[in-house]
Amino acid sequence: MMFDKKTVRDVDVKGKKVLVRVDFNVPLTETGVGDDTRIRAALPTIQYLLEGGAAVILCSHLGRPKGGPEAKYSLKPVADHLSSLLGKPVNFASDCIGPEAAAAAKALKTGEVLVLENTRFHAEEEKNDPGMAEQLASLAALFVNDAFGSAHRAHASTEGVTRFLPGVAGFLLEKEIKYLGQAIADPKQPFVAIMGGAKISDKIGVIKNLLVKADAILIGGGMANTFFKAQGLAMADSLVEDDSLEIARALLKDSGGKIHLPVDMVLADKFEAEAASKTLPAGEVPDGWRVLDIGPETVNAYAQVIRAAGTVVWNGPMGVFEFPRFAEGTYGVAKAVAASSAVSIIGGGESVAAIQQSGLADQITHISTGGGASLEMLEGLELPGVAALQDK
């Protein structure tokens, strides 16, 4: 698939201050950054700009602060971690707009890096406030969006800033759009989608779009329970979206057999890691029990479909992945995807975590950094943070 937006390769950055929107929304621990996958994913763009003679100003959100500064959401630990990855000092400004940000940006020299404080410490960020966007833009001569995980948001630091600065894509954004765009526009056949997670309601648009494009949709996670209840089966204490039963029935009716549901299920007597468990064929769930994972027969059945695929897109776990005893279905599917010769694309926190924890990440074609953004692409929606960039 052709990527029709300008990238950092298409612009001269020598001697310029460049504002880069990155996705540094990473888990923090008491000692610093818990998982630096997203930080490492931004390194190629940062290093390219530095080698090209730019001064690099990085902005990002982190977490969900309540419209004002909260110490636990500060990007200072991220700036410190980035410094260790780059092997050089990284400056930090305790605000992303205002006098301190302006002074720090003005003092920044060629080859230096500055991290601005959390953009969501200002309520204007999520409102896409033009005033905030203009202040961010005033710090630099060029804008680079490399935050695929936030590209589906029309915020001041993703979309608004492009009204005041020329905007181009970074390498990560380009890579994400190419892989996911290709999967939707012209996938290598057969095209198999794996959909998990708790809720159908989050993925109605995605499933509808995939029914047109995919050859098979393999369903797991809590959403499978809603499909079963829509067929009139009792799900006892299992997670079910009663508000989505009608849409589940309609999706099954319109699927032409493309939707595959589990053939067996792992049940638990309570929602706990050490709950008593048993595996039964898919169907009625006994009173007092709940479905927490797909069973081994389902893993085998899904693996056969995956084995024959040309393209596999996977979003969402097959069970309650947080509990090791109920993660076998997710791990089994992960192994099948890794072992296949298909172009494989994985997005969504738990499915990505499963691949990484199972040591199979190097056998996957592309691991997406964006959950919501990848879902919106699979739904066929335009991402505001991408649409706002300059065309080639």
N, C-alpha and C positions, 0 to 999 in steps of 0.2 A: 504494500500500500504506500502510495506517495504521501509524504508529510508536507503539506502545502504552506507551512508557516516558516518564517525566517528563524534560524537558530543562531547561536553564538558564533558559528562558523561564517555567517553572512555579514558580520559587522566588525568594524575596526575598534578594538577596545584599548589600544595603546594610549596611556596617559589619561584614561578616563576613570571616573568613579562610577562603578556599576552596582546598582541595587539588585540583589538576587533574592527572590522569594523562594525559600527552601521549606521543606517539611521536616522540621525538627521537633515534631510532636511525639516525643519518645518517653518511655517510662523512666522515672527517676527513683533511685533508692536513697538510703541515708548516706551512701558513700559516693553517689554520682549517677551516671547514666546506666540504666539496667540493660537495655538492648539498643545498640548503636547502628542497627541495620540502615535506618533512614539517613543517619548522618553520613555513613560510608557511601550510600547511594548518591549523595550530592557531591562527593569529592572530585569526580572527573570534571564537572563543570567549574568548580571553584579553582582547581589546579590549572585548568585550561586558561581561565581568565587571568590568573596570577602570572602564568608563563607568557601571556600576551601583553603584559605590561599594564594591567588594570589595578586599581584599588578596589577591593571587594567589600561591599556592605551587605550583610545577611539579615533578613527579617523572617520571622516565623511566629506562629501561635504555639502554645503548649497548654493542653488541658482545656478546662472550661471555667476560667475565673469568672466571678460574678460582676463583670463590668468594671473592675478596678484591680489594682495591684494585690496579688497574694503571693507571699514569699515562696510557697510550695510549688508555684508555677513559674518561678523565675528561670530564664534561659542561661543564667550565669554558669551553672554546672555543665550545660551543653557547650558553652563557649570554651570552658576549661578542657572538656573532653576533645573538642575539635582541635584545640591547640596541640594535644598529644598526638592526634592522628596526622596533622599537617607537619609536626615537628618544628613548629615556629610559634612565636607569641600570637595570641588573638586578642584584640582589644574588645572591650565590652562597654556599652552605654546603658545606663539604668533606665532609659526610656527609649521609645522608638520614634517619637516626634518631640518637638519642643526644643528649648535652648541646648540641653545637654546632647541630644542626638545630633543637632546641627553642628555644634562645636566639635564633637568627636568625628563626624564625617568630614568636616572642613580640614581637620588636622591629619586625616588619613593620607599616607603617602603611597605611591606606586609600590605594588608587591605586598601591601599590608592588608589585614583582614579585620573587619569590625563586625561584631554581632550586636544587634539592637535587642532591647528587652521585648518581651512578649507583646505582640500586636493586640491581643485580646485584653490587655490591661486597659484598653480604651473601648468603651461600648460602641464607638463610632466605626470600629473595624467591621463588625458583622452587619452594620447598617449600610455599609459601602458609602460612608459619608465622604462627599467630595473634598471637604476641608482637610480631613485626615489624609486622604489619598494625595492631595496636593503637597502637604507637608512631607510625606514620605518621598514623593517624586523630587522635591527640592534638594534632596541629599545627593542626587546623582545625575549623570548625563544619559544613562541607559538603564532599562529595566530588563531583567531576565527572570522568567518564571520557570523554576525547576521543581515546583511543588505539585507533583501529580496528585498527591493525597488531598490537596485542597483546591484542585482545579475545577471541581464541580460547585464551588462556592463563589458567588459574586460578592466578594468582600473588598474593602479598601485596598488591601495589600495584594490581592490577586487580580482583580478586574479594574477597580477604580483608578489605580495608579497609571494604567495604560492610557488614560485620557490626558495625562500630563507629560508622559515620557514615551519614547518609542520602545515597544516591548517585543522581545524575541524569546524563543524557547531554549532551555538548557538541554543537556544530553539525556538526562533521566526522563524529562517530560517527553522528549522526542521518541525515546525508546518505548515508553509505555503506550503512547498513542499508536505507534507503528504496530506493536504486537497485538494489542487489543482491537485496534481498527482492522487489522488483517483478519483476525479471528471472526469478526462480524461480517466484513465486506467480501472476503474471498478465502474462506477456510479450506485447508486441505481436507478432503472427505475421507471417510465419514467424520462428521462433526459431532462430538459427544460433549454435553454439558453436565456437570455434576453440581447439584444445588443442595446445600445443607443449611444448618442454622435453625433458629427457633421458629421464625415466623414466615408464613406465606405472604402476609401483608407487605413486608419489606421488599418482596421480590416479584410481585404480580406483574409489573411492567416488563421485568427481565424475562420471566417465564413466557409471557405472551410473545415477546420478540423472538425468543429462542425457538418457540414452537414453529415459527416460520422458517428458521434458518438451520436448526440442529436436526440431526438424524435420531438422536436419543437424548432424553433428559433423565438422569439418575437422581432420585430424590432420597435424602436422608435427613437426620436431625429431627427436631420437633415438628417441622412442617409436614413430615410424613404422617404424623398422627392426625393432623387436620384433614389430609386427603383420605385417610382411613375412616374417620368419623363422617366425612361427607358421603361415604359409601354406605353409611348406616351401621358401622361397627362401633361397639362400645369401647372406649379408650380408658375407662376407669379414672385413675388419678394422673394420667399422662397429660403433658402440656398440650392444649388444643386451643386454637383460635376460633371460638364459636362465631365471631363476627365474619370470618372468612370462609365459612362452610359453603355458602352459595357460589362464591368465586372458585373455590376448589372443585366443586361439582362441574362448573362450566369449563374449567381448564381440562379436566379429565375427559369431558364429553368432546371437546374440540381438539384433543391431542392426537387423534388418529393413531393411538397406541404408542406414541413417542415417549410418554411419561412412564417411567419404570419405578414401581414402589418396592420397598423391602419385602422379601419373602419370609424372613424370620426376624425376630426382635429379641433384644436382651432386656429383661424386665428387672426392676428393683422394687423392694417393698417400702422404700423411703428414698427421699432425695438426699442421699449421703454417700460419701466416698466408700464407706465400708458396709453399705446396705447388703442384705441378702439378695441374691440374684438368681435368675433362671432364664434359659433361652427357649422360646416357643416359636412355632410357625406363626407368621403374620396373621392377624385376625383379632377376635375379641380379646381384650385384656381383662384378666380376672380382677374382681373387686379387691382394693387395697394395694394394687400393683401399678406401676407406671413404666412406660418405655423410656430407656436411657441410652440405647445404642442400637445400631443395626446388627444382625447376627452374622455368623460365619458363612451361612449359605448365601446371604445377600452379598457379602464381600466377594464370594466366588462368582456369583452371577454378574455383578457389576464389573469384576476384573475381566470377564470374557468380552464384554462390550468394549471396555477400555482397550483391550489387547488389539482389537480390530480397527481402532480409531486412527484417523489421520490428524485430527486436531482435538485436544481436550482442554476445556476451560472449567476450572473448579472454583467455587466460592461457597464456603461454609462447611462446618464440621458435620460428621455423620451421627454424632451422639454428644453426650455430656463429656466433652473432651477434657474438662478440668479434673475429672475423677479418673485416675489411671486405669481402673478396672473397666471403665466404660468408654475408653479411648481406642479399643481394639478395632472397631469399625472404621474409624478415621485413619488409623495407622495402616489398616489393610488396604484401604482405597489409595492412600499415599504410596504404598509399595507398588500397587498396580499401575499407577500413573507414572512413577519413576521408571518402572521396568518396560513401559510401552515405548514404541518407536515414534509415537505421535508428537507433533508440536504441542507442548504442554504449557499452559498458562494458569497460574494460581494467584488468586487475590482473596483478601479477607483474612483478618487476624488469626483465627484459630487454624484454618487450613494451611496458612503460611507457617504458623508455629509447629504444626504437625510435621510438615516436610523438614523444617530445620532441626527439630528435636530428633527426628528419626535418622538424621544424617544423610538424607536423600536429596538435599537442595541442589547439589551439583549435577543431578540427573534430570533437572527440570529446565525446560527451555527458557521460561521467563517467570520470575516471581514478582508480582506487582506490589508496589508500596502503598497503593491506595484502595481501601475497601469500598467506600461510598462512590468514589470517582470511577472505579472499575465497574461497579454495578450499573452506574448511569451510562457508561459507554456500552455495556452489554444490552442495555435497554434501548440503545440507539439514540440517546439524547446528546445534544451539543453541550460541551463543558464551557461555561462562561470564561474561565481563566485561560482557556486555549483559544476560543473564538476572538478574544480581545487582542491577541498578538498580531504582529504585522504579517501579511501574506507575502509569500515569495514573489 
